[in-house]
Amino acid sequence: MQKVYFYRLAVSLCMFLAFGVGSVQAQKGRLPFQDWVRQDLWLDAQKSGVSEKTFRAAFHKLKPDFKLPDLVLPDGKKGPRKQRQSEFASPARYFKPGRMNHLVRSGRVQMAKWRKTLDRIERRYGVPRGILLAVWARESAFGKARMRHETLRALATLAYTGRRAKYFRSELVAALVMLEKGYATIGQMRSSWAGALGQPQFMPTVFLKYAVDFDGDGRRDIWNSVPDSLASIANFFSDHGWDKSQDWGYEVDVPKTVSCAEEGPDKRQPISNWTKRGIKRVKAKRFSSAALRVGGSLLMPAGRLGPAFLATKNFYVIKSFNESDLYALFVGHVADRLTHNIPFVKNWDTIGKFPKYNVKKMQVELVRQGHDVGGADGLVGFKTRRSIGLWQERQGRNATCFPNKALIQRFR
């Protein structure tokens, strides 16, 4: 027992000397940063198989970065947030023609360059190359985007004093496991401010579960290997249920007889049912007999103020990678344009900008009136869109299922 006691005392002293005596004070009631690392985080890391050597190397001279977004700072104030996060704007910004044309040109070059690799990936995982290239383009500009942040510093800061500290704590421990297992070095671990890694922008927990060695060099290298990066994305989608017999969705015309408030995956039904109600593919295209049997959900990202779609379950597989409807639509649309390069038929209406806190106020009022908006978060998801539509219909208004400045003012 005495030997065990002195061993633990020696380890604690060693850790203390490794991290130094300087501390960064957190908000009232929280341990200083270095004390939090030694006394709190170390316990989780140790339970996950992280050695003292790896842990000490990871946190040697590491200090939190209080310039990151989404923090609660030591004095109780909120940390800086990116300006684009504070304002709501038209979904059209995702689909600017010049941007789409550039991505199509670049994507086709990459598609030709990696044709044989993509053939092999498709055969193994059943995920089409267009989807993989679209995700690659969106996440890291085909691997060209610079990763400006030190992963461990970013994750440690967010785990210590972030608004979603519990989530980032698990990601930080996963990053330490990556180091312990030799999947990456501290120098390699550069990321987004939120700790997303490599060309696919995988969080560490996602890396541990889905990253693959596809080029056969013995390493799961999503930083430098295009085959590993693309195959890892395919592995993710395959595991989340991608159905190679289905498309992701179809642009459609929705007649006035079908309410925009019928949007959402929880209202999925066979596409044949929607066609019986007058929904048609744009430009008089026909659904195949196989497509008519597939389940489809009405998707109207801008309500009546933009294009409408029938989305299959594959659309929601894309959303498992990123929860945003617009992200998933971007991936599906870019994938389509890489093959036949046809833009949306219906245009996106111009929608003025307004602060997200005004959207949140509207959501709070809709909740008070009994609507399910999916959470008053300032984001206009499908539950908020259809709640707006239901409110408009009950008021005898023309339902658009989307906010604008006049509607926002009505709820203030």
C-alpha positions in Angstrom: 0.0 0.0 0.0 2.8 2.4 0.9 4.5 1.8 -2.4 1.3 2.4 -4.3 0.8 5.7 -2.3 4.3 7.0 -3.1 3.9 5.9 -6.8 0.7 8.0 -7.1 2.3 10.9 -5.3 5.2 10.8 -7.7 2.9 10.6 -10.7 0.9 13.6 -9.4 4.1 15.6 -8.8 5.4 14.7 -12.3 2.1 15.9 -13.8 2.3 19.1 -11.8 5.8 19.9 -12.9 5.0 19.0 -16.5 2.1 21.5 -16.7 3.7 24.2 -14.7 2.3 26.2 -11.8 0.8 29.0 -13.9 -3.0 28.7 -14.2 -5.7 30.4 -16.2 -8.7 31.2 -14.1 -12.1 30.0 -15.3 -15.5 31.4 -14.5 -16.5 31.4 -10.8 -16.7 27.9 -9.4 -14.5 26.2 -12.0 -11.0 24.9 -11.6 -8.2 26.9 -13.2 -7.4 25.4 -16.6 -4.2 23.5 -15.8 -5.8 22.2 -12.6 -8.8 21.1 -14.6 -6.5 19.2 -17.0 -4.6 17.5 -14.2 -7.4 16.7 -11.8 -10.4 16.3 -14.0 -9.7 15.6 -17.7 -6.8 13.2 -16.9 -9.2 10.8 -15.2 -11.3 10.5 -18.4 -8.3 10.1 -20.6 -6.8 7.5 -18.4 -10.0 5.5 -18.4 -9.9 5.6 -22.3 -6.4 4.1 -22.4 -4.4 7.2 -22.8 -1.0 6.9 -21.2 0.7 9.5 -19.0 3.4 10.0 -21.6 0.9 10.8 -24.3 -1.2 13.0 -22.0 1.8 15.1 -20.8 3.0 15.5 -24.4 -0.4 16.7 -25.5 -0.7 19.4 -22.9 2.9 20.5 -22.5 2.7 24.3 -22.4 -0.8 24.3 -23.9 -3.0 27.3 -23.0 -6.7 27.8 -23.9 -7.6 30.0 -26.9 -10.2 32.4 -25.7 -10.7 33.9 -29.1 -12.7 30.9 -30.3 -16.4 31.2 -30.9 -19.1 29.8 -28.6 -17.3 30.2 -25.3 -18.4 31.3 -21.9 -15.4 33.3 -20.8 -13.8 33.4 -17.3 -15.7 36.6 -16.4 -19.0 35.0 -17.4 -19.2 36.8 -20.7 -19.9 35.1 -23.9 -17.0 34.5 -26.2 -16.7 35.9 -29.7 -19.0 34.6 -32.4 -18.6 34.7 -36.1 -20.7 37.5 -37.6 -22.3 35.2 -40.2 -23.7 33.2 -37.3 -25.7 36.1 -35.9 -27.7 37.0 -39.1 -30.2 35.0 -41.0 -30.0 35.3 -44.8 -31.5 33.7 -47.9 -30.8 30.0 -48.7 -29.8 31.2 -52.1 -26.3 32.1 -50.7 -25.5 28.4 -50.8 -26.2 28.1 -54.5 -24.8 31.1 -56.2 -24.4 30.3 -59.9 -20.7 31.3 -60.1 -19.9 29.2 -57.1 -21.8 26.2 -58.5 -20.1 26.5 -61.9 -16.6 26.6 -60.3 -17.4 23.5 -58.2 -18.6 21.6 -61.2 -15.5 22.4 -63.2 -13.2 21.6 -60.4 -15.1 18.5 -59.4 -15.0 17.1 -62.9 -11.3 17.5 -63.0 -11.0 15.5 -59.7 -13.5 13.0 -60.9 -11.3 12.2 -63.9 -8.1 12.3 -61.9 -9.4 9.8 -59.3 -11.6 7.7 -61.6 -10.0 4.3 -60.8 -10.0 5.0 -57.1 -13.7 6.1 -57.2 -14.6 2.9 -59.2 -13.1 0.8 -56.4 -14.8 2.8 -53.6 -18.2 2.6 -55.3 -17.9 -1.1 -55.7 -17.0 -1.6 -52.0 -19.3 0.9 -50.4 -22.1 1.5 -52.9 -22.0 5.3 -52.5 -21.9 7.3 -55.8 -18.8 9.3 -56.6 -20.8 12.5 -57.1 -21.8 12.5 -53.4 -18.3 11.8 -52.2 -16.8 14.6 -54.4 -19.5 17.0 -53.3 -18.8 16.4 -49.6 -15.0 16.7 -50.3 -15.6 20.0 -52.1 -17.8 21.4 -49.3 -15.6 20.3 -46.4 -12.1 21.2 -47.6 -12.3 22.5 -51.2 -11.0 19.2 -52.6 -8.3 19.1 -49.9 -7.0 22.5 -50.5 -8.4 24.3 -47.5 -6.0 25.3 -44.8 -6.5 24.1 -41.3 -5.7 27.1 -39.1 -6.1 25.7 -35.6 -4.2 23.4 -33.3 -6.7 20.6 -32.7 -5.8 19.9 -29.1 -5.8 23.5 -28.1 -9.1 24.1 -29.8 -10.8 21.1 -28.3 -9.3 21.7 -24.9 -10.6 25.2 -24.8 -14.1 24.2 -25.9 -14.2 21.3 -23.5 -13.1 23.6 -20.7 -15.3 26.6 -21.1 -17.4 26.0 -24.3 -21.1 26.3 -24.5 -21.2 22.6 -25.4 -18.4 21.5 -23.1 -19.7 17.9 -22.6 -19.7 17.3 -26.4 -16.2 18.7 -26.9 -14.8 16.9 -23.9 -15.7 13.5 -25.5 -14.0 14.8 -28.8 -10.9 15.9 -26.9 -10.6 12.4 -25.2 -11.0 10.8 -28.7 -8.3 13.0 -30.1 -6.0 11.8 -27.2 -6.9 8.2 -28.1 -5.9 9.0 -31.7 -2.5 10.1 -30.4 -2.1 7.1 -28.1 -2.8 4.7 -31.0 -0.4 6.4 -33.3 -3.1 7.4 -35.8 -1.8 11.0 -35.9 0.9 13.1 -34.4 0.4 16.4 -32.5 1.8 18.3 -35.5 -0.6 16.6 -37.9 -3.6 17.5 -35.8 -4.6 20.7 -37.4 -8.3 21.4 -37.7 -11.2 23.8 -37.9 -11.9 25.9 -34.8 -14.3 23.2 -33.7 -11.7 20.4 -34.0 -12.8 18.9 -37.4 -10.0 17.0 -39.0 -8.5 16.5 -42.4 -10.0 16.6 -45.9 -13.4 15.1 -44.8 -13.5 17.3 -41.6 -14.2 14.3 -39.3 -14.5 14.9 -35.6 -12.1 12.7 -33.6 -14.9 10.3 -32.6 -16.0 10.0 -36.2 -12.4 9.3 -37.3 -12.0 6.5 -34.8 -15.2 4.8 -36.1 -15.1 5.5 -39.8 -11.7 6.4 -41.1 -10.2 3.7 -43.3 -6.8 2.9 -44.9 -7.9 2.6 -48.6 -4.5 3.1 -50.3 -3.0 0.2 -48.3 -0.1 2.0 -46.7 -1.0 0.9 -43.2 -2.3 4.4 -42.1 -5.7 6.0 -42.0 -4.5 9.3 -43.4 -7.3 11.7 -44.0 -4.9 14.6 -44.1 -2.7 13.6 -47.1 -4.4 10.6 -48.8 -7.2 11.3 -51.2 -8.1 7.6 -51.4 -8.3 7.3 -47.6 -10.4 10.5 -47.4 -12.9 9.6 -50.0 -13.3 6.0 -48.8 -13.7 7.2 -45.2 -16.6 9.4 -46.3 -18.1 6.5 -48.2 -17.7 4.2 -45.2 -19.6 6.8 -43.1 -22.5 7.0 -45.5 -22.6 3.2 -46.0 -22.8 2.6 -42.3 -25.6 5.2 -42.0 -27.8 3.3 -44.5 -27.1 4.7 -48.0 -29.3 2.8 -50.5 -27.5 2.6 -53.8 -30.9 1.8 -55.5 -32.2 5.2 -54.8 -31.5 8.8 -55.8 -31.2 11.4 -53.0 -34.2 13.3 -54.2 -36.0 15.2 -57.1 -36.9 18.8 -57.8 -40.7 19.0 -58.1 -43.5 21.4 -58.7 -45.9 21.6 -55.7 -49.4 22.7 -56.5 -51.3 25.1 -54.2 -53.5 22.2 -53.3 -50.6 20.6 -51.3 -49.8 22.7 -48.2 -46.2 23.6 -47.7 -46.9 22.7 -44.0 -46.8 19.0 -45.1 -43.0 19.2 -45.2 -40.8 16.9 -43.2 -39.4 13.3 -42.9 -42.1 12.4 -40.4 -44.6 12.8 -43.2 -42.9 10.5 -45.7 -45.0 8.5 -48.0 -44.5 6.7 -51.3 -43.7 9.1 -54.1 -46.7 7.7 -56.0 -49.0 9.1 -53.3 -47.5 12.6 -53.9 -48.0 12.3 -57.6 -51.6 11.5 -57.2 -52.0 14.8 -55.4 -50.5 16.7 -58.3 -46.8 16.9 -57.5 -44.7 16.5 -60.6 -41.1 16.5 -61.5 -39.9 19.8 -63.1 -39.6 20.1 -66.8 -42.2 17.3 -67.3 -39.7 14.6 -66.4 -41.3 11.3 -65.3 -40.6 9.3 -62.2 -39.5 5.7 -63.0 -41.7 2.9 -61.8 -39.0 2.1 -59.2 -38.9 5.7 -58.0 -42.7 5.8 -57.5 -42.4 3.0 -55.0 -39.8 4.8 -52.9 -40.7 6.8 -49.8 -40.4 10.5 -50.3 -40.6 13.5 -48.0 -41.6 17.0 -49.1 -38.6 19.3 -48.8 -39.0 23.1 -49.1 -35.9 24.8 -47.7 -37.3 28.3 -48.5 -41.0 27.4 -48.3 -42.9 28.7 -51.3 -40.0 31.2 -51.9 -37.7 28.7 -53.5 -37.3 25.3 -55.2 -39.2 22.3 -53.8 -38.1 18.6 -53.7 -39.2 15.1 -52.8 -36.3 13.8 -50.7 -35.7 10.0 -50.3 -34.1 8.5 -47.2 -30.7 9.0 -48.8 -31.1 12.7 -48.3 -31.4 12.1 -44.6 -28.3 9.9 -44.7 -26.4 13.0 -46.0 -28.0 14.9 -43.1 -26.4 12.4 -40.7 -23.1 14.0 -41.8 -24.3 17.5 -41.2 -27.8 18.3 -39.8 -28.5 21.3 -42.1 -31.1 20.8 -44.8 -29.2 23.2 -47.0 -25.9 21.3 -46.5 -27.6 18.1 -47.6 -29.3 19.8 -50.5 -25.9 21.3 -51.5 -24.3 17.9 -51.5 -27.1 16.3 -53.5 -27.3 19.1 -56.0 -23.5 19.3 -56.6 -23.5 15.5 -57.1 -26.2 15.9 -59.8 -24.4 18.7 -61.5 -21.2 16.7 -61.7 -23.0 14.3 -64.0 -25.6 16.3 -66.0 -25.0 19.9 -64.8 -28.6 21.1 -64.8 -29.2 23.9 -62.3 -32.4 24.2 -60.2 -35.4 25.1 -62.4 -37.1 27.3 -59.9 -35.3 30.4 -58.6 -34.7 31.4 -55.0 -36.7 34.5 -54.1 -34.8 37.4 -52.6 -35.1 37.4 -48.8 -33.9 40.3 -46.7 -31.5 39.7 -43.9 -32.6 39.9 -40.2 -31.0 39.0 -36.9 -31.4 35.4 -35.7 -32.6 36.6 -32.3 -35.7 37.9 -34.1 -36.2 34.4 -35.6 -35.9 33.0 -32.0 -38.5 35.5 -30.7 -40.9 34.3 -33.5 -40.2 30.7 -32.6 -40.9 31.4 -28.9 -44.3 32.9 -29.8 -45.2 30.0 -32.1 -44.3 27.6 -29.2 -46.6 29.6 -26.9 -49.4 29.1 -29.4 -48.9 25.4 -29.4 -46.6 24.8 -32.4 -43.6 22.5 -32.5 -40.8 24.5 -34.0 -38.1 21.9 -33.1 -36.5 24.2 -30.6 -36.3 28.0 -30.4 -32.7 28.3 -31.7 -33.0 31.0 -34.4 -32.6 28.4 -37.2 -35.3 27.9 -39.7 -35.6 24.1 -39.9 -38.5 22.2 -41.4 -40.5 22.2 -38.1 -40.2 26.0 -37.9 -41.1 26.3 -41.6 -44.2 24.2 -41.3 -45.2 25.9 -38.0 -45.1 29.2 -39.9 -47.2 27.7 -42.6 -49.8 26.4 -40.2 -50.0 29.8 -38.4 -50.4 31.5 -41.7 -53.2 29.2 -42.8 -55.0 29.7 -39.5 -54.7 33.4 -39.9 -56.3 33.1 -43.4 -53.0 34.2 -45.0 -51.3 32.8 -48.1 -48.9 30.2 -46.6 -45.3 30.7 -47.6 -43.8 28.6 -44.7 -40.8 30.9 -44.5 -40.0 34.1 -42.6 -39.5 37.5 -44.0 -39.1 40.9 -42.4 -42.8 41.6 -42.4 -43.6 38.3 -40.8 -40.9 38.7 -38.2 -42.3 42.2 -37.3 -45.7 40.6 -36.8 -44.3 38.4 -34.0 -42.3 41.1 -32.2 
